[in-house]
Every structure is written in structure tokens, then in C-alpha cells.
Amino acid sequence: MSKRGKKGTLSPEDRDLWGKVTRTLTPMHPERASELEKELAKSLEAAAASGSGKTAKTATAIKPPPAEKQPAPPQPLHQLEHRFRRKIVRGVQAIDSRIDLHGLTQHQAHERLRGFLYQAQARQHKVVLVITGKGGGPERAYMDERGILRRMVPQWLSLPDLRSVVIGYEEAHASHGGAGALYVRVRRKR
């Protein structure tokens, strides 16, 4: 294996090997790839015409077009306020609605959860209980997967399509299902 010169530059052997590898690939965006190849060819021709012999530097200096700007990651959802949670646990603040996702597939559970939360918002509910279950015992596990809905529901609640509905969520008190349920605070519809 040959040593490289400056950091970020390839030796002629490495460049040759990389060229062989890239010829076997199919680009995800062929139109962008052809544009980059044209730019590379022009810069190599320009370098050869000037006789500078810096073709390797010119080839590595070409930058791909800037990637499309990614949206900022969503802000984390808030937990319920301590006083509000205490009112729910004591029964002072009623749970407006409940949904039980036991026995559903991920796809079914996700669709039902979305519909349920949008209905809860339309009905101006403040807090709902989402029962996911704690997951079966080892005999019900498939490849050490237990409690998939218990893990997935918090992720679904954080998705952009539910951010307009959900203010926050928190694990329920033992009297409401404990680790197998979530209190979900619903945003008022404007």
C-alpha cells in the first residue's frame, strides 16, 4: 500500500483503484453525476493546457454542488408539568380519552394512534392515555424484540406530522398502566 502525500490527496495508485471502484457504481442521481464528470473533464483539460501538471489537485478541488439545506431537527417534546401530572394521578384532572394498542401491528398501531390524536384535538381534549403494553415475556419475544410498541410510540409522537397535535408525553403512573402507558398532552386546535 502506498503512502499518501498531503492529507486529502490520493496517490496515483489509490486514484487508479478508486477510479475502478467508481466505474462499477450506479449513481443515485445520474444527471448530477454527468454534470460533475463534465466539470472534472474541463478542469483536467484546463490543467493540461496550462502545463502545470497539477491535475491531481485540480481533480480533488472540484466540490460537489451544495446539498439541499436540511430542516432543523424538531425541538424535543416537553414532559408534563409536575402539578398537571399530580392532578391526573389523583383524579382531579380527568383523562379525556384512552386508546389501547395491544395486539396491533406497528402499521395498524401507528395509523390508529394518528387518527385518535387528531380526533382528540378536534374534540378539544387536554390529556389522553395511550396504552402500549409492556411487551410479552421471553416466550413471546421474536429475536429479542419485546415491547416494540412501547418503544415506537414515543418516536411516533415526536414525528413532524404529530407535532401540531402533541405538546408532550410522559410515562403513566402505575395506577394507569405504568411503563405500559403514556399520558399525552394534546395541543389546542387553533
Sequence and secondary structure as in RCSB ss.txt:
>XXXX:A:sequence
MSKRGKKGTLSPEDRDLWGKVTRTLTPMHPERASELEKELAKSLEAAAASGSGKTAKTATAIKPPPAEKQPAPPQ
PLHQLEHRFRRKIVRGVQAIDSRIDLHGLTQHQAHERLRGFLYQAQARQHKVVLVITGKGGGPERAYMDERGILR
RMVPQWLSLPDLRSVVIGYEEAHASHGGAGALYVRVRRKR
>XXXX:A:secstr
    SSTT   HHHHHHHHHHHHT   SSHHHHHHHHHHHHHHHHHHHHHT   HHHHHHH              
  B   HHHHHHHHHTSS   EEEE TT  HHHHHHHHHHHHHHHHHTT SEEEEE      GGG BTTB  HHH
HHHHHHHTSHHHHTTEEEEEE  GGGTGGGEEEEEE    
